[in-house]
Amino acid sequence: MTYTHLTIDELTTIYSFWKLNKKAYRVAPALHRSAETVYRIYRFLDAGGTLIDYQQHYRRHKQHCGRKPIQLAPDELVYIQAKIQAGWQPDTIINRHERSFSCGVRTLYRIFKHDAFGLFAKDLPMHGQRHPNGYVERRGKAGQLGRDLKTRYQDYPNFKREFGHLEGDTVQGKNHQGAVTTLVERQTKVAIVLNSHTKSSQNVNRSLAAWLTKLPRHLFKSITFDNGKEFAGWRTIANQFDLNIYFAAVGAPNQRGLNENTNNLLRKDGLHHDLIMDQLSDEFVQAVASRRNHIPRKSLNYQTPLEAFVNQITDEQLKFLT
């Protein structure tokens, strides 16, 4: 409960009860104050002070109460600005414990909320508007393309806890000019961005096949896509690489929530809405993925996705990748 200061009316009432020799512990409930507050005034009056003296004394001390102004040292501010530019969030900056700070996580978020010290909320992830609850995506859907999530849970009872399951989607460029294919591993949140150039099923399959060819077989167990037409050729990938491929329900992006969230973060990291993607270089696409994979995540105990991913694979698989 927020504390409120004593008013003149309350002081006058307490003084009247003191003159009547009423016990302080009986007065306190009537004023909805603690007994110690009333006792403090009684002791002041018993010592010979007057009500005017107490009021002046109270006002002097009242000037020193309340939360102290937030201050950030110049070196802290420089560090925070550098990390925000690198894609870190305020809780990551504090809880990664790379250095000490004069404020906590909630205070730092409050600073961003009020655009103080040159730190702006617009620079944080997810600052824009989101779709309302119950929003259903209907663009470019081809109906249920393949096996649904019920089958996935039957095939992998420990799906939520085991490594090797991917969620996939595409991210389009400005005015539908070009696209990249995005994948994210559920346990480590490592992001993979494939330069498919367009959203055609042929190009998506080509980029998926080229990437999977470079990996140890069975490093990944399954991929869950949405029902976009670009994934209509999923059987070719499933058969060629012995991968189980599943599809979320039509119009239910929440069933691939990690992938949807990662796409929004990749937009912030470089795949902007106004970017034309049909002529992107492979180096640029990999730089965007690398930036995201080097940002610590709270859900990973402030490890980076890349650190978490490396901890999950064997030495033999790591040699194959390098």
Buried (B, 14 or more C-beta within 10 A) or exposed (E): EEEEEBEEEBBEBBBEBBEEEBEBEEBBEEBEBEBEBBBBBBEBBEEEBEBEEBBEEBEEEEEEEEEEEBEBEEEBBEBBBEBBEEBBBBBBBBBBEEEEBEBEBEBBBBBBEEEEBEBBEEBBBEEEEEEEEEEEBEEBBBEEBBBBBEEBEEEBEEBEEEBBBBBBBBBBBEEBEBBBBBBBBBBBBBBBBBBBBBBBBEBBBBBBBEBBEEEBEEBBBBBBBBBBBBBBBBEEBBEEBEBBBBBBBBBBBEBBEBBBBBBBBBBBBBBEEEBEBBEBEEEBBBEBBEBBBBBBBEEBEBBBBBBBBBEBBEEEBEEBEE
